Amino acid sequence: MKKSSEANKRIEEVGKRILNDIRSGRFPELRLPDRSVNNIIYSPELKQYVLGERSIARSARNINQIRAFTQLVWLGYFAKQLLNEGKTSTLRDVYYSAQAFNIDFKDQPESDEIITELESLLNMPREDFNIYPEERSAIFGDLEVRYNVKGYEGRTLNLTSHPDGVMIGPALTTADFVRTSADKLIVVEKGALFTRFIEERVHERFKAVLISTTGQAPRSTRYLIRRLNRELGLPVYIFTDADPWGMHIAMVIISGSANAAHIRELTTPDAIWAGVWATDIKRYRLPSDPLDEVDIKRLHELKDDPRYTESLWKVEIDEFLRRKRKSEQEAFAKYGLTYIVEKYLPEKLREVG
């Protein structure tokens, strides 16, 4: 696979630099982009956060850096083994695997941080060197894929094959798209709504591929959304709860996050947040709850975030702050279980599309 080969090549180049330093009598040193807040910049052109030009060192010369340097070198070795053997690993697996090599991570967050450092060093997402989080997202629709993973090369699957949807994991994110009758991608935050849409045949009635993020979309899901948009030309419509956290779930799909400023292939800039909006609460007379202090604080943070400067986001943030109410996707059940499919969904798709 092209990306695996490129990841292997870049890891080998890092290894050669280290080996050349040692053979030349120098303490090996690696330089990687600085991911501190002061070096994270919002790019209006890319519509996402990116890293600036500053870099930091990981050197075997510096006693304060040698531990992180060793961890980073081991992780490069471990990733190369995964690629060579055609295997994958979860973030949790990496943490425990290190113990077999006497690599000391005090906890998984420290292990995860070194994985992010390897990403920035290689300028590739961890998924390209076969390291993934635990997955929880799912996809459903008339989309035929062809697998590339070891042992399943060439096998095809239609994603309507399972009534609960197909889990979005490494095999699916790296599969080839063979054929689809869909002309759009509908992404929903809640698993319950995803199930409702499958039961109500939304994929047929609206010619859509459906994805459930089950909260904040995992990176592999965001990557798959981008692929479906770029490779198949499917417009993307995102439906979340009507609260600041739902807004942010949509924005991370559209413009990424500051934590992933070193990655460029996870965003879908032309995706559309289609609801549930703050203004929908009044428009559809939805059951709602009061915003709490954390919600209000979060809204003020979003108001100061450069990603939320376009009119739709500003209007909806102001509406949340004015009415101080929030609502869930499931609130449409007030009007019956099929109302969200029969009335809300077609109206919103017409409105935003």
Secondary structure, 3 states (H helix, E strand, C coil): CHHHHHHHHHHHHHHHHHHHHHHCCCCCEEEEECCCHHHEEEECCCCEEEECCCEEEEECCCCCCHHHHHHHHHHHHHHHHHHHHCCCEEHHHHHHHHHHHCCCCCCHHHHHHHHHHHHHHHCCCHHHHCEECCCCCEEECCEEEECCCCCCCCCEEECCCCCCCEECCHHHHCCEEEEECCCEEEEECCHHHHHHHHHCCHHHHCCEEEEECCCCCCHHHHHHHHHHHHHHCCCEEEECCECHHHHHHHHHHHHCCHHHCCCCCCCCCCCEEEECCHHHHHHCCCCCEECCHHHHHHHHHHHCCHHHCCHHHHHHHHHHHHHCEEECHHHHHHHCCCHHHHHHHHHHHHHHC
